Amino acid sequence: MKDKDETCWQANENNKTPCQNKSCRLWLKCKDKQNCTIIAAKEGPLTLQQIGNLHELTRMRICQVEKEAMRKIREFILGT
């Protein structure tokens, strides 16, 4: 049973059950990854293509998202 303050991936960690919360922003349509982005990420490094397949996006779009995320992290860390 999921605590009201517990996220779906925390519930998965505690109960070893797949997420069923389709309204969760971390939910994936992929059965192989237990329906949670965080759980899928724990399986180790993935290629841009594999990440794109999980999110139904192109490899190029994942590359663009990655570059933007890295830019924001650098700005945050360096304060520029």
C-alpha positions in Angstrom: 0.0 0.0 0.0 1.4 3.4 -1.0 1.6 6.2 1.6 0.0 9.4 0.3 3.4 11.2 0.4 5.3 8.4 -1.2 6.2 8.6 -4.9 5.4 5.8 -7.3 9.1 4.9 -7.6 9.5 4.9 -3.7 6.6 2.5 -3.6 8.3 0.3 -6.2 11.5 0.3 -4.1 9.6 -0.7 -1.0 7.3 -3.2 -2.5 9.1 -4.3 -5.8 5.9 -3.7 -7.8 5.5 -1.8 -11.1 4.1 1.7 -11.0 0.5 1.8 -12.2 0.0 5.6 -11.8 -0.5 6.7 -15.4 -0.9 10.4 -14.3 2.6 10.4 -12.7 5.1 12.6 -14.7 7.6 9.8 -14.3 5.4 7.1 -15.8 6.5 5.3 -19.0 4.4 3.3 -21.5 7.1 0.7 -21.5 6.2 -2.6 -19.7 9.9 -3.7 -19.7 10.9 -0.8 -17.5 8.3 -1.2 -14.7 6.6 2.0 -15.9 8.9 4.5 -14.1 11.6 6.6 -15.5 13.6 6.5 -12.3 13.4 2.7 -12.1 14.4 2.5 -15.8 17.4 4.8 -15.1 18.8 2.4 -12.4 19.4 -0.2 -15.0 22.5 1.6 -16.1 23.7 3.7 -19.0 21.4 3.8 -22.0 22.1 5.1 -25.5 20.3 8.2 -26.8 18.4 5.8 -29.1 17.3 3.6 -26.2 16.2 6.6 -24.2 14.3 7.9 -27.2 12.5 4.6 -27.6 11.4 4.7 -24.0 9.9 8.1 -24.3 8.7 7.7 -27.9 11.1 10.5 -29.0 13.8 10.6 -31.6 17.5 10.2 -30.7 18.1 13.8 -31.9 15.4 15.2 -29.6 16.9 13.3 -26.6 20.3 14.9 -27.6 18.7 18.3 -27.6 17.2 17.8 -24.2 20.5 16.5 -22.8 22.4 19.6 -24.1 19.8 22.0 -22.6 19.9 20.1 -19.3 23.7 20.3 -19.2 23.6 24.0 -20.0 21.2 24.6 -17.1 23.4 22.6 -14.7 26.5 24.5 -15.8 24.8 27.8 -15.3 23.5 26.7 -11.9 26.9 25.4 -10.7 29.0 28.2 -12.2 26.5 31.0 -11.6 26.8 32.4 -15.1 
